[in-house]
C-alpha cells in the first residue's frame, strides 16, 4: 500500500506542512533579525514543498516519512534589484516522520 493512501488527501498535506513549519521555526530563527552590522531584517518562510511520502518503520511501528524543502526569504532595510532575490533566499531540506495519528516521531532538517 502506498504511503500517500495511508495519509489521505490535501487536508492532511496542509497538516503536514503545519507540523513542518512548527518544527522548522523551533530550529531556525524567523521574524525580526539583525545582522552583525546591526542592520535590520525580517526572515519569513515563503514556501514549503512536501515530496512523495514513503512508508517506514519508526520505533517498532509503521509510520510515514515525508521529505520536504523549506524556502526562506530575508527582507532587509536596503533596496535591491529583483534579480538579486536569490541572494536573500535560503533553501533547507529534510524529513518528518509521522505515525497514523499525525504525531511527529522524527524530524531532520539542514
N, C-alpha and C positions, 0 to 999 in steps of 0.2 A: 504494500500500500504506500502511496506517495505521501510524503510529509505534508504537502500542501492540502491534501484531502483531510488530514487529521486536524489541521489548524483552522479550517474553514475559509471564508472568503474575505472581502475587503474590510469588514468591521474588525476582524482580528488583525489585519495588517496595520490598521490605524493604532490598535492597542500595542502591537509590537513596536511601532515607531515611538509611541509614548514611553514605553519601557526603555528603549534605546536612549532617547533624549534624557530621561531621568538619570540613568547610569552615566551617560556621557557628561552631563553637567556636573556630576559629583567629582569627576576626574579632571575636567578641563574648565578653566575659568571662562565664564560667559558674562556678558554685560559690560559695565564700565571697566576700563583698564587704562593704566598709564605706563608708557614705555620708560626705558631707562633715562631718557632725557626729560621726562615729566610731561610729555605731550599726551593729551587725552585721546582715547579711542573707545570704541564700543564693539564688542565681539558678539556676533549672533550666528545661530545655525540657520543656514539658508536652504539646506536640502538633506534629507535622509533617504537613502535608497536601500531597500531590502531586496536581496538577491534570492534565488531559488533555495528554499529550505530543504533540509535533509534529516532523516531520522538518525538518531544517535542513542547511545546508552550513557546515562549520567547518574552516578550514584546508585547503580543497580536497577534503574527504571528507564522505561522508554521516554525519550524526550525529542524535541525538535530543535535543531541548530539553524539559526538564521544568520548568514553572512550579510554584512551591511557596510555602507560607506556613509560618512557624515561630512558635510561641507560647511565650513565656517567662513564668515567674511568679517574683516576688521574695518570699520569705518573710522576715519581719522579726522582731525580738525583741518587737515590740509586738503586742498583740491588736487585732483589728479585726472588725467585723461581716462576715459572709459576703457581704452585698450590696456591700461595698466592694472585693471582689476585683478589680474592673475597674481600680482604681487601681494595682494591683500586677501587672497583666498587660500585656505588650508583644507586639505583632504585627509581624512582618517579612515582606516579600515578596521574591521573587527568582526566578532561573532557574539551572539547572545544565544544561550540555550534555555529553553522554556519547557516546563512539564505541561501536561494536558490541561492544567488549571491556570496556565499563564503565569506561574511562579518562576522567577529567574533562578536558574540553577548555576549558571556561569556567565561571565561577561568578560570579554577580552577586547581591548582597543588600543591602537598605537597611541 
